[in-house]
Amino acid sequence: MPEPKQPGKSKDSNIVSRGLERLRAAIAPPATLTPRRLTQIRQQLQECAEALGGEVSTRQRAARLAETYLGLDDAGRCEFLRLIAVEFGPDPAAVASAHAAYQAAVGSDAQWDAEAGLRLAVRSARIRILTQFNAIPQGVKFLVDMRADLLRHLDHEPQLAALDRELEARLGAWFDVGFLELQRITWNSPAVLLEKLIRYEAVHEIRSWDDLKNRLDSDRRLYAFFHPRMPLEPLIFVEVALTDHLADNVQQLLDVNAPVFDAQRADAAIFYSISNTQDGLRGVSFGNFLLKRVVDDLKRDFPRLKTFATLSPMPTLASWLRKHPEALADCGIALDIEALVAGAWQNDKAQQRTLRDRLPRLAARYLLEARKDGKPWDPVSRFHLGNGARIEQIDWLADTSEKGLRQSFGMMVNYLYDPDEIEDNVEAFARETRIASSATVRRLGRHEK
C-alpha cells in the first residue's frame, strides 16, 4: 500500500490552523484546567460572544480557543463545555423584555419588528461562539469532535443539555444531505481514507488489507457520504455485495478466498454493513438518503438488478432476552442465554436440530413484538422499517463469529426494499408503527394455541 498522503493546505489556512495541527500531533500529556486558566478562557469566550474585532482577529481568537480546548485533559474539556453551556445562554431579562414588547405589538404594524427583536433575544451567545469555531480551517471537524466529547459527559452533567441541543441543531443544518457528496470508494482511493474505513467499520471488523480488498472487488461496491469541509472523513458508508440470490450468510460474503462473482450477472444487491463514523453527529440522520442514492447509482450501472436487500445483525436480541428470559421458555428453548452465547451447542447435532426451528421463532417474535417507547426494540430494525423495508427472512447461523453469537446467537435478518411497497411501508410505520414483514416471518412469529 502507498503511504498515506495528507490533503494539501493553502498558506493562509496554515497560519490559522498551525496550532491545531501541532496539538493533534503532540506527545505531551493533556493539561488540567487551573482556576487562572479558566478565568482567561472565560474572558476569551466573552470576546468571541461579542465578536470583537474584524474577521481575521475573530478567526485567530477562535483558533486559540480551539487550541486551548485540544490541549486539555478530559476533566478540563468538560469544564470548558460547562462554562459555555451555563454562562453564555440567553439573557433572561432581555428575553422577558422582548416578549413583553412582542405581546404588546401583536396585531399592530410593529408586530414584525417586535417578533424579530424577540427572536434575537432568545438567540444565545453559545450560537455565536460555535459559529466562530466553524469559520476556522478544520473547524467543522473540531465541532463534531467537541460534540462527541460532550455526549460522553451528558448523562452526569445535565447542565450540558442546552449546549448539546444547540450544537446538534447547528450540525444538522451544516450536514444537511443537500450539502453532502456521495462517493464510491475503491482500492485506488487514497490510503489515508482506506485506513479510516478499517478503523470505522462498526458491523463486521475488517481484519486485514486482504479483507478490505475483498470488500472493494469487482463484485462489491462501497459508498460513503462526505462533507466538503471534511473531504477525507467519511460520515457514513455502506458495503454492498452484488449476487444472484438473497444472501443469508455473512461468512460467505466475507470469505477472501471465495471466487469473484461476475457482477454483470447480478440481479441482487445486498447491503451487508452500514457504519456511522462520527459520534459527534448522533441525531443527525442521513442513512436513509445514502441508501436511496446508492440504489439509484447501482440501477444505473447494473440494469439487471431487481432485488435490494440487507443482511443485517440483530445487535440487541441477547440484551433484550436478559430482560425477558421468559421468552426462551415460550419458544421451548431449554438453554439459558449464557449457554446460547457461548455457542457450544453448535457442536451438538441433537441440540442444533432442536434450536434450528426454535431460535428463528424467537428472533421473529423479537422483531415483530419487542417494543421500546412504542417502537421496535432493535435499533437496526427501527432504521430499516422506518425507511420502508420489510422483514423478509430470518437467517440461521448467518454470523457465527464471537460477536454474532454474543448479540444474536449467530442469527441475522434480511430486510427487503421493494420499490412498489416502500412508500406505503414508510407511511404505515410512521402513523401506526406497523411492521411490514413477509408471510414466512409472520408464520414464524405466531404463538401456538
N, C-alpha and C positions, 0 to 999 in steps of 0.2 A: 504493500500500500504506500502511496506517496505520503510525505509528511504533510500534516495539516497546514493550510495556509490561512493567515489571518486576513479579514477583509480590510481593504485599503481605507485610509482616512485622509481628509484634507488637512492642510497646515492649520487652518483656523480651528477645526474640530480638535486637533491635538492640544492646542493651547488650553482649551477649557477642560478636556477630559483627561489630561495627563494625571491629575490627582486620583481619579477613579481607577485608571489602569494600574497605577503604582500600588494602590491599596489592594486591589484584587489579587495582585501577584505577591503581596508582601509576605514575608516569612514570620515577622514579629507577631507575638500573640496579641489578640484584641485588647483594647484598653477599657478600664472601668470608667464610669461616668462620675467624676467628682462634683461636689456642690459648686465649686468655682466654674467648672466647665459647663455645668447645667445652666448657670446664670448667663454665661456667654452665649450658649445655644438659644436660650430664651430671647436674648436681645437680637440675635441673627434672624430668628423666626419672625420676630416683630417687624424687622426691617423688610423681610420677604412679604409679610402680610400687607405692609403699607406700600409695597412696590416702589421703594425709594430709588432714585437714580434712573439712568437710561437702560436700554436693553442690554448693553454689554455688562454693566455692573450688576444687573439683575441675574444674568446667567452666571457670572462669576460667584455671586453670593450663593446661588442655588448649588453650584458645583462644590463650593466649600462645605456647605451643609451636608451634601451627599457624601463627601469625603470623610467628614466627621462621623456620620452615621455608619459607614462601612468599616470604620476603624474601631467601633465599639464592640464590647462583648455582648452576649445575649441579653443580660440584665440591663445594660446600658441602652441597647436598642429599644427594649420595652419601655424604659423611662422616657426616651426620646419620643416615642409614639404617644405615650400617655400625655406628655406635655402638649403636643399638637391637638390631641383629642379634647383635653379638658380646658385649655386656656385660649383656644382660638375658634370657639364656636360663635354663633350669632350673639349680639348684644341684646339681652332680654329687654332692656329699657327702650332701645331703638325699635325692636320688633313691636312692642306694645304701642309705642307712639305711631308707628307706621300703620298698624292695624286699626287704631282709633281713627286715623285720618282717612283710611280707606272706607271704613264703615260710614263715616260722616259724608263721604263723597259719592256713595252709591246712588245711582240714578241721575247724577249731575254730569256736566261736561268735564268735571275734574276727576271723574272716576278712574279714567285710564291712566292718568299721571299718578294717582294715588296707588293704583294697582302696581305700577312699575316701581314706586317707592317701597311698597311692601315686599315685592319680590327681591329688591336689592337688600333690604334689611335682613331678610331671612337667609341670604347667601352668606355662609360663614367664611371667616378668614382662612379656614382649612383649605377651602377650594382654591383660593389664590396661591397658597403655598404649594399645593400639589401641582397646580398648573405650571408653576415656575420650574419645578423639577422636570416636568415633561419637556421643557424647552432646551435642556442641555443635551449634548450628544450622549447616547445610551440612556437617556432619561426615562424612556418608556420601559426598558428592561429593568431599570433601577426601581421604578414604581411597582412593577409586577413582583419583583423580589421582595420589596418592602411589604407588600400586602401578604405575601407568603409568611413573612416573619410575624405580622400582625395576627394572622389566623391562628398561629401556634399559641399565642398568648390570650386569645379572645375568651376562652372558657373561664379562665381565672382572673381576667381583667375586664369586667363588664363595661368599664368606662371607655374602652376602645370601640364599642359598638357603633357609635355615631361616626367615628372616623372610617370604620370599615364600610358602613353604608355609603358614605360619600365617595370613598375610593373605588368601591365596586361600581357605582354609577358612572364615575369618570372612565374607568377602564371599559365598561360596557359600551360607552359612546365611542371611545378611541378604537375599540376592537370590533366595531360593527362589521358584519360579514361583508358589507359593501366595500370595505377597505382592504379585505384580505385577498391574498393571491393563492390560487391552487397550483401546486407544482407536483409533477411526478418526479420521484427520487429514483435514481438508477445507480448502478455500480460505478458509473463515471461521475457521479456527483462529488463535490468537494469532500475530502477525507474528514475534515472537521465536522461536517454535517453527518456523515455516516457514523462517526464515533458517538455523536449525540443520540442517534437512533438506538444504538446499543444501550446507552445509559437510560434512555427514556422509556424503552419498551416495558409496559406495565402488565401485559397479559401473559405472554409466553416469552420467557427470558431468551435473549439472543446469546448463545453460548460461545460463539467463535466467529471469525471472519467468514469461514465456510458456511456457517449457518446464515449469516446475513446475506452472503452472495446467493444462496439458495432462494431467499425470500425476494431477491431482486432479479431472478432469472426471467427468461422469455415467457414462461407460463405464469408469471406473477406480476403484480403491479403494487406499487406503494405510493400513496398520495399524501400530501400534507398541506395544511394551511399555514401561510406566513404573513406577518405584518411587515409593511415596508420599512418600519423603523427597527425591526428585528430580523434582518434578512437571512441569518443563518441559525435562527431559533424556531424550529417547527412548533406550532401551537398545539396541534392535534394531528395525528396521522393514522391512516387505515391501511392494513395489509390485505391484499386480495389474491386469491388463487383462482386461476381460470381452469375449469374442469368440464367433464361431460356427465356429472352426476351431483346429487346433493351430498356433499362431503359430510361424513359422520365420524371422522377420527382425526384428531389433530396431530397425532404422532405420524400418521402417513403424510400429512401436509408438510410437516417439518422435517421429514426424513431427507437428509442431504444426499443420500445415495440413491434415492428414487429417480427413475428416468424422467427427463423433462417432457412434459406433455405438449403436443402440438397445439398452440394457442388458437390457431385458425379453425380448429375443430371444436372449440369450446362452445357450449351452449349454457353454461352456468358460471356465474361469478360468485365466489364465496368470500365474504368478509370475515376473516378469522381473527383479527386483532384490531382494536381501536384504542389508542392511547392518548390521553391528555397529558401534556408535558409540563405545564406551568401551574404550580399550586396556587400562585397568586391570582389566577384567572378563574378560581372557583366561583360558580354562579354566573359566569359569562358563557352562554351556550352558543356553540356553533357546530356541534357534531352532526345535527340533522342536515344542515346546509352542506356539510362536507359530503355526506352520503349521496345527496341529490346531485351534487356537482360531479362526483365520481361516476355515478351511474350514467349520466349524460356523456361523460368522456368515454366510458367503456362502450356504450352503444355506438358511438361514432367510429371507434376503432374496430369493434367486433360486432357487426350487424347480426350475427347468428345468435347472440346471447338472448336467452328468454327467461332464465331463472336468476334472480338476485336474492341471495340469502346469506345469513350469517352462520357461523359455527361458534357459539358463544358459551362462556362459562356461566355457572350459577354461583357466584362468589360468596353468597350469604346463606346457602342452604344449610350447611352444618351449624352455623351460628344460630339460625332460626330454630333448628331442631334442639339445640341446647336449652332454648326457652320453652319448647313444646315437645318434650320427649315422648308424650303420649301418641304423637303421630306415627312413631315407629310401630307400636303395638296395633294401631288402627290399620296398618298395612301388612300386618302379620310378620313383622321383622323382629327376630329374637335377639339379634346382636345389638349391643349398645353403640352409642355414637363413636366412642374411642376405638372400639374394635373395627368399626366401618372405616374410620380414618386411617388406621394402621394398615389396612389392606391385605392382611394375611389370608383373608377369605378367597382371594383371587387364586390361590394355590390349592383350594379345596373344591373339587368338582361338584360335590353334593351341595355345599353352601352356595357356590356360584350359580347352580341351576335354580336354587330357591330364590336367590336375590335377583336373578335375571328378570323375573316378572315383577317383583315387589318394589325394588328400588326405583325403576321408571314410574311406577304407580305413585310412589311417594313424591317424586320430582314433579309429576303432573299436578298433583294436589297442591303442592307448594306454589307452583307458578300460577295456578288458577284461583287459589283461595287465600293464601297468606297475604295479609294486608298490614300496612303501616300508614297511619294518618289517612286511611281511606284509599290508598294507592298500593299497587303491588309491592311486596316487601323487597323483592330482588331489584337492585339498582339497574342492572343491565336490562332486565325485563321492562322496567319503567321507561328506560330510554327508547328501546325499540318499539314498544307498544305505543308510546306517545308519538312516534314518528310514522305510525301507520302500518307496522308489520303485524304478522300474526304468528303465534306459536305453532310451528309446523311439526316438529318431531323431537322426541327425547332420544338422545344418543347414548347407548350403553357402552361403558368403558372407552369413552372417546378421548379421555385425557387421564392416563394412569401415572402421570408424574406425581411427585410428592405434593405439589401444590394442588393438582387436580383432585387427589384423594382427600386432602385436608379440607378443601372447600365443598366438594360435592360428590365424594366417593367415586370419582372417575367419570361421572356423567356430564354431558354437555347438552346444548339445545340448539336447534335450528330455528331462527326467525326468518320468515319468508316475506319479502317485499313484492306483493302482487300489484302492478300498476293499476289494475282495474278496481282494487279494493282499498288502496292507501287512503284516499280522501275520506271515505266512509268510516274507515277504522280510526282515523285521527279524530273525527268529529264524535264518534261514539265513545272513544276513550276520554276525550276532553269533557263531554257532557255527563256521562254516566260512569266513567271509569270502567267501561265494558271491555273485557279482554277478548280479543279475537284469537281463535285457535282452530286448528284442524279437527276433523271428526275423530281422528286417531287419538289425539291428545285428550279430547273430551271424554272418550271412552276409557282411557287410562285413568282419568281423574275421578270417575264415578265411584260413589260409595255403594257397595253391595248391600242389599236389604237382607 
